[in-house]
Every structure is written in structure tokens, then in C-alpha cells.
Amino acid sequence: MKIKTTVVCAVDENVFSAAMLINRLLCAAAAGYFVFGILLNFRASADIVALKANIGVTPLIIVAESFLFAAAALSFLLGYRTKITALVLMFFTVLNGFIFYGSDANNFFIFFILATLAALTPAAVLGPGKYSLDFKKAERDNSKFLSK
């Protein structure tokens, strides 16, 4: 059975790209807030991990992991390898959320994790838009290809 539709999806590229830029900015700000909250209290964070996960974690590991998370957030903000970086940020958000806040009586962290995952999903699926390093690289690569 075929269904005829007259639905047309008209998306302005400038509006889409601006929306994706705002999305990347807000997601990177949330990730930065999360990371710097951990970094400001990295000794207490190491104690929390030791108590909750029953694992002895040195503060150096927490600091290193937090800097990787911050680097991924900066890469995401700039629009460099956005789809992969969005997936990395999703992984780090879930990992850090459950490690640092998973067994607290206040389960507000689940909302934070789900909201962050929902915000990262459009960038992971649709890409960064034209206000990004990925777009600039694609433009440069296509101009080299077309000039041959």
C-alpha cells in the first residue's frame, strides 16, 4: 500500500547551522561545568570513587580523565570531528555520572545524564553544521577536488 504525501522539509542551512552551534556551545558548557566540578574537588572525588566502587583510584587518574573529558568538550565546541566527539562525550557523561553520583540518594543525576544525551544526539546524528572546523575542512577538501 502506497501512501501519497505532500510533506516537504524545508530547512534553512543558516538556521540549522546556528542551532547546531548553540547546541554545541551549551553541551560544551555543561561538560565544562561537570569537569571543573570534579577537578575542583579531585581528592574528594577520588574518595567517592573509592567508597562507591570499592576501587582505589589515585587523584592523578581522575585529573587525567577529566582533562580528556575537557579536551573532548573543546573539540565538540569547535566542531572538530563532531560526530565522534559527541559519542565520546556521551560515554564520558554516562561514566562520570554513574561513578560520581550513581549511588546518591538524590537521583537528579539521571535527569542530567538523559538531558545531556538528548542534547548530544542531534550533533552525533546530523553533524555540526557550517559553523565548524569540520565544515571548513570539507570545504577545503572539496575545493581541492573540484580544482583538479
TORBA-657423 format. One line per 5 residues: their letters; for each residue x, y, z of N, C-alpha, C. Coordinates in steps of 0.1 Angstrom, whole numbers, plus 2048, in hexadecimal, padded with zeros to 3 digits. Example, Ala and Ser with C-alpha at 12.3 -4.5 7.8 and 13.67 -1.06 7.14 Angstrom:
% TORBA-657423
AS	884 7C7 84E 87B 7D3 84E 884 7DF 84E; 880 7EA 847 889 7F5 847 881 800 84F
% end
This chain:
% TORBA-657423
MKIKT	808 7F4 800 800 800 800 809 80C 800; 807 815 7F6 80F 821 7F5 807 82D 7FB; 80D 835 802 807 841 807 80D 84D 801; 805 856 7FB 80A 862 7F5 80A 86D 800; 815 874 801 816 87F 80A 81B 88B 803
TVVCA	818 897 808 81D 8A3 802 826 8AA 80C; 82C 8A3 815 834 8A8 820 841 8AC 81A; 845 8B8 81C 852 8BD 817 85A 8C3 823; 866 8BE 824 86E 8C3 82F 877 8CE 82A; 874 8DA 82E 87C 8E6 829 884 8EB 835
VDENV	891 8E9 835 899 8ED 840 8A3 8F7 83B; 8A3 902 841 8AD 90C 83D 8BB 908 842; 8C5 908 83A 8D2 903 83E 8D8 90C 849; 8D6 919 848 8DB 923 851 8D5 921 85F; 8C8 91F 85F 8C1 91D 86C 8C5 910 872
FSAAM	8C6 905 86A 8CB 8F8 86F 8D9 8F9 875; 8E2 900 86E 8EF 901 873 8F0 909 87F; 8E8 914 880 8E8 91C 88C 8E3 914 898; 8D8 90C 896 8D3 903 8A0 8DD 8F9 8A5; 8E5 8F3 89C 8EF 8EA 89F 8FA 8F0 8A7
LINRL	8FE 8FD 8A3 908 904 8AB 904 907 8B9; 8F7 90B 8BB 8F2 90D 8C8 8F1 900 8D0; 8ED 8F5 8C9 8ED 8E8 8D0 8FB 8E4 8D4; 905 8E6 8CC 913 8E2 8CF 918 8EB 8DB; 915 8F8 8DB 919 901 8E5 913 8FD 8F3
LCAAA	906 8FA 8F3 8FF 8F6 900 904 8E9 905; 906 8DF 8FC 90B 8D2 900 919 8D3 905; 922 8DB 8FF 92F 8DD 903 930 8E4 911; 927 8ED 913 926 8F4 920 922 8EB 92B; 918 8E2 928 914 8D8 932 91F 8CF 935
AGYFV	926 8CA 92B 931 8C1 92D 93C 8C8 935; 93F 8D5 932 949 8DC 939 945 8DE 948; 939 8E1 94A 934 8E2 958 936 8D5 960; 933 8CA 959 934 8BD 95F 943 8BA 962; 94B 8BC 958 95A 8B9 95A 960 8C2 965
FGILL	95D 8CF 964 964 8D8 96E 95E 8D6 97C; 952 8D1 97D 94D 8CD 98B 955 8C1 990; 959 8B8 987 961 8AC 98C 96F 8B1 98F; 975 8B9 986 982 8BE 988 984 8C6 994; 97B 8CE 998 97C 8D7 9A4 97C 8CE 9B1
NFRAS	976 8C2 9B0 976 8B9 9BC 97B 8AC 9B8; 987 8AB 9B1 98B 89E 9AC 98F 894 9B7; 994 899 9C3 997 890 9CE 98A 88A 9D4; 980 893 9D5 973 88E 9DA 96D 884 9D0; 96F 887 9C3 96A 87F 9B8 971 871 9B9
ADIVA	97E 871 9BC 985 864 9BD 980 85C 9C9; 97D 863 9D4 977 85C 9DF 969 857 9DC; 961 85E 9D5 953 85A 9D1 954 84D 9C9; 95D 84D 9BF 95F 841 9B6 963 835 9BF; 96D 838 9C8 972 82D 9D0 966 827 9D9
LKANI	95E 830 9DE 953 82B 9E6 948 824 9DE; 944 82A 9D3 939 825 9CB 93C 819 9C3; 948 819 9BC 94B 80E 9B3 955 804 9BA; 959 807 9C6 962 7FF 9CD 96F 7FD 9C6; 974 808 9BF 980 807 9B7 989 813 9BC
GVTPL	996 810 9BE 99F 81A 9C2 9A3 822 9B5; 99F 82E 9B4 9A2 837 9A9 9AA 842 9AD; 9B5 844 9A7 9BD 850 9AA 9B7 85C 9A4; 9BA 868 9AB 9B5 874 9A5 9BA 877 997; 9C6 872 994 9CC 874 987 9C3 86E 97C
IIVAE	9BE 863 97E 9B5 85C 974 9A8 865 972; 9A3 86A 97D 997 872 97C 99A 87F 974; 9A6 885 977 9A9 892 970 9AC 88F 961; 9B3 884 95E 9B5 880 950 9A8 87E 949; 99F 876 94F 992 873 948 98A 880 946
SFLFA	98B 889 950 984 896 94F 989 89F 944; 997 89F 942 99D 8A6 937 999 8A1 92A; 998 893 929 994 88D 91C 985 891 919; 97D 891 923 96F 896 922 96E 8A4 91E; 977 8AD 924 977 8BB 920 97C 8BD 912
AAALS	986 8B5 90E 98B 8B6 900 980 8B2 8F6; 979 8A7 8F9 96E 8A3 8F1 963 8AE 8F0; 960 8B5 8FB 956 8C0 8FB 95B 8CB 8F2; 968 8CF 8F3 96D 8D9 8EB 96D 8D6 8DC; 970 8C9 8D9 970 8C5 8CB 961 8C5 8C6
FLLGY	958 8C2 8CE 94A 8C2 8CB 945 8D0 8C8; 94A 8D9 8D1 946 8E8 8D0 94B 8ED 8C3; 957 8EA 8BF 95D 8EF 8B2 958 8E8 8A6; 951 8DD 8A8 94C 8D6 89C 956 8CE 895; 95F 8C8 89D 96A 8C0 897 966 8B1 899
RTKIT	964 8AA 88F 960 89C 88F 954 89A 899; 94A 8A2 896 93F 8A4 89E 937 897 8A1; 934 88F 897 92D 883 89A 934 879 8A3; 940 877 8A1 948 86E 8AA 949 875 8B8; 94C 882 8B9 94D 888 8C5 940 888 8CD
ALVLM	935 889 8C7 928 889 8CD 926 87B 8D4; 92A 870 8CD 92A 863 8D3 933 861 8DE; 93F 867 8DE 949 867 8E9 943 86E 8F5; 93D 87A 8F2 937 881 8FD 92B 87A 904; 924 873 8FB 919 86A 901 91E 860 90A
FFTVL	929 859 906 92F 84F 90E 935 855 91B; 93C 860 91A 942 866 926 937 86B 930; 92C 870 92A 921 875 933 91B 86A 93B; 918 85F 934 912 854 93B 91C 84E 945; 928 84C 941 932 847 94A 934 84F 956
NGFIF	937 85C 954 938 865 960 92C 867 968; 920 867 962 914 868 96A 912 85C 973; 914 850 96E 912 845 976 91D 843 981; 929 846 97D 934 845 987 933 84F 992; 930 85B 98F 931 866 999 923 868 9A0
YGSDA	918 865 999 90B 868 99F 902 85D 99F; 906 851 99B 8FD 846 999 8F6 840 9A5; 8FD 840 9B0 8F6 83A 9BC 8F1 844 9C6; 8F0 851 9C2 8EB 85B 9CB 8DC 859 9CD; 8D7 85D 9D8 8C8 85C 9DA 8C0 865 9D1
NNFFI	8C6 870 9CD 8C0 879 9C3 8C3 874 9B5; 8B9 870 9AE 8BB 86A 9A1 8B9 875 996; 8BC 881 999 8BB 88C 990 8C5 88A 984; 8D0 883 987 8DA 881 97D 8D5 879 971; 8CB 871 973 8C5 86A 967 8BF 874 95D
FFILA	8B8 87E 962 8B3 889 95A 8BE 890 953; 8C9 893 95A 8D4 89A 954 8DA 891 948; 8DC 884 94B 8E2 87B 941 8D9 87B 935; 8CC 878 937 8C2 877 92C 8C1 884 924; 8C1 88F 92B 8C0 89C 924 8CD 89F 91B
TLAAL	8D8 89B 921 8E5 89D 919 8E5 894 90D; 8E1 887 90F 8E1 87E 904 8D7 883 8F9; 8CC 888 8FD 8C2 88D 8F3 8C7 899 8EC; 8CF 8A1 8F3 8D5 8AD 8EC 8E0 8A9 8E3; 8E8 89F 8E6 8F3 89B 8DE 8EE 893 8D1
TPAAV	8E3 88D 8D2 8DE 884 8C7 8DD 88B 8BA; 8D7 897 8B9 8D6 89D 8AB 8E4 89F 8A5; 8EE 8A3 8AD 8FB 8A5 8A7 901 898 8A3; 8FF 88E 8AB 904 880 8A7 8FE 87B 89A; 8F1 87E 898 8EA 879 88C 8EC 882 880
LGPGK	8EA 88F 882 8E9 899 877 8F6 8A0 874; 8FF 8A0 87D 90C 8A7 87B 90B 8B5 880; 916 8BD 87E 918 8CA 885 911 8D6 87E; 90E 8D5 871 90A 8E1 86A 915 8E8 864; 913 8F4 85E 91D 8FA 856 926 903 85F
YSLDF	923 906 86B 92B 90E 874 934 904 87C; 93D 8FD 876 945 8F4 87D 952 8F1 875; 95C 8EB 87C 968 8E7 875 966 8DC 86B; 95D 8D3 86E 959 8C8 865 955 8CE 857; 94C 8D8 858 947 8DE 84B 952 8E5 844
KKAER	95B 8EC 84B 966 8F3 844 96F 8E9 83E; 972 8DE 844 97A 8D3 83F 974 8CD 832; 967 8CB 833 95F 8C5 827 960 8CF 81C; 95E 8DC 81F 95F 8E6 814 96C 8E6 80D; 977 8E5 816 984 8E6 810 987 8D9 808
DNSKF	983 8CD 80D 985 8C1 806 97D 8C1 7F9; 971 8C6 7F9 969 8C6 7EC 96F 8D0 7E2; 974 8DB 7E7 97A 8E5 7DE 986 8DF 7D7; 98E 8D8 7DE 99A 8D1 7D9 995 8C7 7CF; 98B 8BF 7D2 986 8B5 7C9 980 8BB 7BC
LSK	978 8C6 7BE 972 8CC 7B2 97C 8D3 7A9; 987 8D8 7AF 991 8DF 7A7 99A 8D6 79E; 999 8C9 7A0 9A1 8C0 798 99C 8BE 78B
% end
